Amino acid sequence: MPAGPLGFDALARTWDEDAARTERARALAAAIAERVPLQDHWVAMDYGCGTGTLSLLLASRLARVVAVDNAQGMLDVLSEKLRAAGVANVETRCLDLTTQAPPAEQFDFVVSSMALHHISDPASLVLRLGGLLRSGGYMAIADLEAEDGSFHGEGVGDVHHGFSEQQMRSFLVAAGLSTVAVSVAHVMVRRGSEGAVREYPVLLATGRKVCSHGDVS
């Protein structure tokens, strides 16, 4: 998750103790598999991968996954998980695309989950992610639907309070993607301090990069 790397480093060791994060990753992996024709020869990037729960769920369907985050502590936990599970087709990379140059490599599929709301200029980030796609490649971006700020509560740094379906759609269209679809893929349920149950939908936006001749391959 590409914001506040030192803060996320401190959370890395206990990150996977929250079962809701695993539940969300499983729901998103299933929704992605329904919308994106994942291929076993594809090379993918998971940007803002955290401890890599989504990366691991998708890896069996792909040739290789480059799991990217700017918090080294998160990547250290992922590396331990990869060794323990004997997974060889996921590699970790510490990188912040908001401040550092993108890799020269291009990808068949780029995915990012719950990272966008931590980025001050999400449109620019999605544009950069789109630039990493091969012609005809696919993108999947998952993030909170617009909420009132209660998801993170007080004390969290500069984050967006989610996005509307139209905002998510506009990010992908501006990045050169076509056949863009946006819908709720999962709903997180939390109980507030007053005991009230709150629901926080997660939007999944998918699209395919337009080829140079104006169509998709």
C-alpha positions in Angstrom: 0.0 0.0 0.0 1.8 3.0 -1.3 1.3 5.6 1.4 3.1 6.1 4.7 5.5 3.2 4.2 7.0 3.5 7.7 3.5 3.3 9.2 2.7 0.2 7.2 6.0 -1.3 8.1 5.0 -1.1 11.8 1.7 -2.9 11.0 3.2 -5.6 8.8 3.7 -8.3 11.4 0.0 -8.3 12.5 -1.6 -7.4 9.2 -2.8 -10.8 8.4 -4.4 -11.3 11.8 -7.5 -9.4 10.5 -9.6 -12.1 8.9 -11.7 -9.5 7.1 -8.7 -8.7 4.9 -8.4 -12.3 3.8 -12.2 -12.5 3.2 -12.0 -9.4 1.0 -9.0 -10.7 -1.0 -10.8 -13.9 -1.7 -13.9 -12.1 -2.9 -11.9 -9.8 -5.1 -9.9 -12.7 -6.6 -13.1 -14.5 -7.5 -14.6 -11.3 -9.0 -11.5 -10.7 -11.0 -11.4 -14.2 -12.3 -15.0 -13.7 -13.5 -14.2 -10.5 -15.4 -10.6 -10.9 -16.6 -9.6 -13.9 -18.7 -6.5 -14.8 -16.7 -4.0 -16.8 -18.7 -1.3 -19.1 -17.4 1.3 -17.4 -19.6 0.6 -13.9 -18.3 2.9 -11.8 -16.3 1.1 -9.6 -13.8 1.9 -6.8 -11.4 0.0 -6.4 -8.0 0.6 -2.8 -7.0 0.2 -1.9 -3.3 0.3 -5.7 -2.6 0.8 -5.4 1.2 1.5 -8.9 2.5 0.4 -10.4 -0.8 -2.8 -12.2 0.0 -4.3 -11.3 -3.3 -1.1 -11.9 -5.2 -1.0 -15.5 -3.8 -4.7 -16.1 -4.7 -4.0 -15.1 -8.3 -0.6 -16.6 -8.7 -1.8 -20.1 -9.5 -3.6 -18.7 -12.6 -0.6 -16.8 -13.9 2.9 -17.4 -15.1 4.4 -14.8 -12.8 3.3 -12.1 -10.4 5.5 -9.1 -9.5 4.2 -8.0 -6.1 5.0 -4.3 -5.5 4.7 -2.2 -2.4 6.6 0.7 -0.9 6.6 -0.8 2.6 9.5 -3.2 2.9 8.1 -4.6 6.1 5.0 -5.8 4.2 7.2 -7.4 1.5 9.3 -9.1 4.1 6.2 -10.8 5.5 5.2 -11.8 1.9 8.6 -13.3 1.3 8.3 -15.5 4.4 4.8 -16.6 3.2 6.2 -17.4 -0.3 9.0 -19.5 1.2 6.7 -21.3 3.6 4.2 -22.2 0.8 6.9 -23.0 -1.8 5.6 -20.5 -4.2 8.2 -19.7 -6.9 6.3 -17.5 -9.4 5.8 -14.5 -7.2 8.6 -12.0 -6.7 8.6 -8.9 -4.5 9.7 -5.4 -5.4 9.9 -2.3 -3.2 8.8 0.6 -5.4 6.6 3.7 -5.1 5.3 4.7 -8.5 4.2 8.1 -7.2 7.8 9.2 -6.6 10.0 6.6 -8.5 10.4 5.7 -12.2 8.3 2.8 -13.4 10.0 -0.4 -14.4 10.9 -1.0 -18.0 8.9 -4.3 -18.0 5.4 -4.4 -19.3 2.6 -6.6 -18.0 -0.4 -8.5 -19.3 -2.3 -7.7 -16.2 -2.1 -5.0 -13.6 -4.1 -5.2 -10.4 -4.3 -3.0 -7.3 -6.5 -3.4 -4.3 -7.3 -0.9 -1.5 -4.3 1.3 -2.3 -5.8 4.0 -4.4 -7.5 5.9 -1.5 -4.0 6.3 0.1 -2.7 8.2 -3.0 -3.0 12.0 -3.2 -3.4 11.9 -7.0 -5.1 8.6 -7.8 -5.8 9.6 -11.5 -2.1 10.0 -12.1 -1.3 6.7 -10.5 -3.8 4.8 -12.6 -2.4 6.6 -15.7 1.1 5.3 -14.7 -0.3 1.8 -14.1 -1.9 1.9 -17.5 1.4 2.7 -19.1 2.8 -0.6 -17.7 0.2 -2.6 -19.6 1.0 -4.3 -22.9 -1.4 -3.5 -25.8 -4.6 -5.5 -25.1 -3.6 -6.0 -21.4 -6.1 -5.9 -18.6 -6.3 -3.8 -15.4 -8.3 -4.4 -12.2 -8.6 -1.7 -9.5 -10.5 -2.3 -6.3 -11.2 0.3 -3.7 -13.7 1.7 -1.3 -16.9 3.2 -2.6 -17.3 6.7 -1.4 -17.9 6.8 2.4 -18.1 9.4 5.2 -14.5 8.9 6.6 -15.5 6.5 9.3 -13.7 3.5 7.6 -10.3 4.8 8.7 -11.5 7.1 11.5 -9.3 9.8 13.0 -5.5 9.8 13.0 -5.1 8.5 9.5 -3.0 10.6 7.1 -4.0 12.1 3.8 -6.5 9.6 2.3 -9.6 9.8 0.2 -12.9 8.6 1.6 -13.4 6.2 -1.3 -14.6 6.9 -4.8 -17.8 6.9 -6.8 -18.4 4.5 -9.6 -18.0 7.4 -12.1 -14.7 8.4 -10.6 -13.3 4.8 -10.8 -14.6 4.6 -14.4 -13.0 7.9 -15.3 -9.6 6.8 -13.9 -9.5 3.8 -16.2 -10.8 5.6 -19.3 -8.2 8.4 -18.9 -5.5 5.7 -18.7 -6.5 4.4 -22.2 -8.7 1.4 -21.2 -11.8 0.3 -23.0 -14.8 -1.9 -22.1 -14.6 -0.5 -18.5 -16.9 -2.0 -16.0 -17.4 -0.9 -12.4 -19.5 -2.6 -9.7 -19.5 -3.6 -6.1 -17.5 -6.8 -5.6 -17.5 -7.1 -1.9 -19.0 -5.5 1.2 -17.1 -5.1 4.4 -19.1 -5.1 7.6 -17.8 -3.3 10.7 -19.3 -2.5 14.1 -18.7 1.0 15.3 -17.8 2.2 18.8 -21.5 2.8 19.5 -22.4 -0.8 18.4 -23.9 0.2 15.1 -23.1 -2.0 12.2 -21.7 -0.2 9.1 -21.3 -1.6 5.6 -18.4 -0.5 3.4 -18.8 -1.6 -0.3 -15.7 -2.2 -2.3 -15.8 -1.3 -6.0 -14.0 -3.3 -8.6 -13.1 -1.5 -11.9 -11.8 -3.5 -14.8 -10.8 -2.6 -18.4 -8.6 -3.5 -21.3 -5.9 -1.4 -22.9 -6.7 -0.1 -26.3 -4.3 -1.1 -29.0 -2.5 1.5 -31.2 -5.0 0.9 -34.1 -7.9 1.8 -31.8 -9.2 -1.6 -31.1 -8.1 -4.3 -28.7 -6.1 -7.4 -29.7 
